[in-house]
């Protein structure tokens, strides 16, 4: 009896194993068939699109030595800490305006203004942020820099309404921060005669932006808290930039210090937004609007404190860093070109604008050479020196294919496309042989802005995602 029982168990196990094998093989077969069908459909779609637009293989492919282009990745990460990344990239940006690179998938590096305009504008719906969202979410949360589709459109419209409500009287409050900046520069110059202006500009823009967003300036906080926030903000943005380069692997790099820095920044924004909303609950909406208009207007539209905080952080990072860098690079060149300073002073005098106080929007429009200086700074030192999108469907770029690079190029769904505004703005075909020289007068006759077009000059980005501020 015992032997019969063992035999029965053995036979039962044998049949169970056999059934499992059959089910596994059937599942694998179904998966392979489905994959093959999808592959054939995608291939047919690609062939149809290629035939329709006359696509040809991309003109150039980025060469590399190690598997998966690990040699290039290593060189990039070696160059990043020393601030040499953009110059390092110059060596392969010059190979071709549209360059294919195969690193764990299909990718492209672009400096062709026609293709950049297609990505940002004419074929906007064919691309999204992709992995960029993962890199920025720990710091910024949900907002215009981490969203696509309907969520992005809602956030953009939400912030557009807030910016349209900003009154000139609110901008006049910047005069206090300008006075603080000038006093700080004067005190430091008396100490040594040499002043590093950039830290002061970052403090200035943080003060003006928090005044506008939170209803009170950052410098109202104790000095210890201000320094902690500045350190947290700088470290969190640095690590976020590295995470962006890791793309879908960003989750691999979330050091403890980064998590703590992000929490510090988000807690700080939560404190200010809650302070404004608590004031509204205690004193009423009308009183709160007079003091905390930006936050209260956001609350009116969302009724969600977390959304209010996240939207504030998105505007803060846009207003603080970009403006501080613009000021830093502009003054870097102005102090080396006294003639430019004389021209700006003369222009202000001719327009009847005093040399002190806060400029209004109308007065700024009467200073065309100041606009030329801003354009030239934004050209040589763009706010987003590199950017990236991912194809949401199989699509095409207008140029880059064929022996001469003039034919359209097929872009498969899922492909990553990066472009370098830094190198685009140094394109001698657009900006002339002195493209690397700071020369604001190149903008004076208005011809250059038309020649560059939307894809050739990205001062505040372009297309539907153009900067709101």
GISUL-V703560 format. One record per backbone hydrogen bond with DSSP energy under -0.5 kcal/mol. CO is the residue of the C=O (numbers start at 0). NH is the residue of the N-H. If there is no record, write none. Layout:
BEGIN
co->[CO | CO]
nh->[NH | NH]
END
This chain:
BEGIN
co->[0 | 1 | 2 | 3 | 4 | 5 | 6 | 7 | 8 | 9 | 10 | 11 | 12 | 13 | 14 | 15 | 16 | 17 | 18 | 19 | 20 | 21 | 22 | 23 | 24 | 25 | 26 | 27 | 28 | 29 | 30 | 31 | 32 | 33 | 34 | 35 | 36 | 37 | 38 | 39 | 40 | 41 | 42 | 43 | 44 | 45 | 46 | 47 | 48 | 49 | 49 | 56 | 59 | 65 | 66 | 68 | 69 | 70 | 71 | 72 | 73 | 74 | 75 | 76 | 78 | 79 | 83 | 84 | 85 | 86 | 87 | 88 | 88 | 89 | 91 | 91 | 96 | 96 | 97 | 98 | 99 | 100 | 100 | 104 | 105 | 106 | 107 | 108 | 109 | 110 | 111 | 112 | 113 | 114 | 115 | 116 | 116 | 117 | 119 | 120 | 122 | 123 | 125 | 125 | 127 | 128 | 129 | 130 | 131 | 132 | 135 | 135 | 136 | 142 | 142 | 147 | 147 | 148 | 149 | 150 | 151 | 152 | 153 | 154 | 155 | 156 | 157 | 158 | 159 | 160 | 161 | 161 | 162 | 166 | 166 | 167 | 169 | 170 | 171 | 172 | 172 | 173 | 174 | 175 | 176 | 177 | 178 | 179 | 180 | 181 | 182 | 183 | 184 | 185 | 186 | 187 | 187 | 188 | 194 | 195 | 196 | 197 | 198 | 199 | 200 | 201 | 202 | 203 | 204 | 205 | 206 | 207 | 208 | 209 | 209 | 209 | 210 | 212 | 216 | 217 | 221 | 222 | 223 | 224 | 225 | 226 | 227 | 228 | 229 | 230 | 231 | 232 | 233 | 234 | 235 | 236 | 237 | 238 | 239 | 240 | 241 | 242 | 243 | 245 | 246 | 248 | 249 | 251 | 254 | 255 | 256 | 257 | 258 | 259 | 260 | 261 | 262 | 263 | 264 | 265 | 266 | 267 | 268 | 269 | 270 | 271 | 272 | 273 | 274 | 275 | 276 | 277 | 278 | 279 | 283 | 284 | 285 | 286 | 287 | 287 | 291 | 292 | 293 | 294 | 295 | 296 | 297 | 298 | 303 | 304 | 305 | 306 | 307 | 308 | 309 | 310 | 311 | 312 | 313 | 314 | 315 | 316 | 316 | 317 | 318 | 319 | 320 | 321 | 322 | 323 | 324 | 325 | 326 | 327 | 328 | 329 | 330 | 332 | 332 | 333 | 336 | 336 | 337 | 338 | 339 | 340 | 341 | 342 | 343 | 344 | 345 | 346 | 347 | 348 | 351 | 359 | 360 | 361 | 362 | 363 | 366 | 367 | 368 | 369 | 370 | 371 | 372 | 373 | 374 | 375 | 376 | 378 | 382 | 384 | 384 | 386 | 388 | 389 | 390 | 394 | 396 | 399 | 400 | 401 | 404 | 406 | 407 | 408 | 409 | 410 | 411 | 414 | 415 | 416 | 417 | 418 | 418 | 419 | 420 | 422 | 423 | 425 | 426 | 426 | 427 | 431 | 433 | 436 | 438 | 439 | 440 | 442 | 445 | 446 | 447 | 448 | 451 | 452 | 452 | 456 | 457 | 459 | 460 | 461 | 462]
nh->[4 | 5 | 6 | 7 | 8 | 9 | 10 | 11 | 12 | 13 | 14 | 15 | 16 | 17 | 18 | 19 | 20 | 21 | 22 | 23 | 24 | 25 | 26 | 27 | 28 | 29 | 30 | 31 | 32 | 33 | 34 | 35 | 36 | 37 | 38 | 39 | 40 | 41 | 42 | 43 | 44 | 45 | 46 | 47 | 48 | 49 | 50 | 51 | 52 | 53 | 54 | 401 | 99 | 68 | 69 | 72 | 73 | 74 | 75 | 76 | 77 | 78 | 79 | 80 | 83 | 82 | 87 | 88 | 89 | 89 | 90 | 91 | 92 | 93 | 94 | 95 | 110 | 111 | 59 | 108 | 61 | 102 | 106 | 102 | 415 | 100 | 417 | 98 | 419 | 112 | 115 | 116 | 117 | 118 | 119 | 120 | 121 | 122 | 463 | 123 | 125 | 126 | 391 | 392 | 389 | 131 | 132 | 134 | 135 | 136 | 138 | 139 | 140 | 145 | 146 | 150 | 151 | 152 | 153 | 154 | 155 | 156 | 157 | 158 | 159 | 160 | 161 | 162 | 163 | 164 | 164 | 165 | 165 | 169 | 170 | 171 | 172 | 173 | 174 | 175 | 176 | 177 | 178 | 179 | 180 | 181 | 182 | 183 | 184 | 185 | 186 | 187 | 188 | 189 | 190 | 191 | 192 | 192 | 196 | 199 | 200 | 201 | 202 | 203 | 204 | 205 | 206 | 207 | 208 | 209 | 210 | 211 | 212 | 213 | 214 | 215 | 214 | 294 | 219 | 220 | 225 | 226 | 227 | 228 | 229 | 230 | 231 | 232 | 233 | 234 | 235 | 236 | 237 | 238 | 239 | 240 | 241 | 242 | 243 | 244 | 245 | 246 | 246 | 248 | 249 | 251 | 252 | 253 | 258 | 259 | 260 | 261 | 262 | 263 | 264 | 265 | 266 | 267 | 268 | 269 | 270 | 271 | 272 | 273 | 274 | 275 | 276 | 277 | 278 | 279 | 280 | 281 | 282 | 283 | 287 | 288 | 289 | 290 | 290 | 291 | 295 | 296 | 297 | 298 | 299 | 300 | 301 | 302 | 307 | 308 | 309 | 310 | 311 | 312 | 313 | 314 | 315 | 316 | 317 | 318 | 319 | 320 | 321 | 321 | 322 | 323 | 324 | 325 | 326 | 327 | 328 | 329 | 330 | 331 | 332 | 333 | 334 | 335 | 336 | 336 | 339 | 340 | 341 | 342 | 343 | 344 | 345 | 346 | 347 | 348 | 349 | 350 | 352 | 351 | 353 | 363 | 364 | 365 | 365 | 366 | 370 | 371 | 372 | 373 | 374 | 375 | 376 | 377 | 378 | 379 | 380 | 381 | 384 | 420 | 421 | 418 | 416 | 127 | 413 | 410 | 408 | 58 | 406 | 404 | 399 | 400 | 55 | 396 | 411 | 394 | 414 | 390 | 107 | 388 | 109 | 386 | 420 | 423 | 424 | 425 | 426 | 427 | 429 | 430 | 431 | 434 | 436 | 438 | 441 | 442 | 443 | 445 | 449 | 450 | 451 | 452 | 455 | 455 | 456 | 458 | 460 | 466 | 459 | 464 | 465]
END
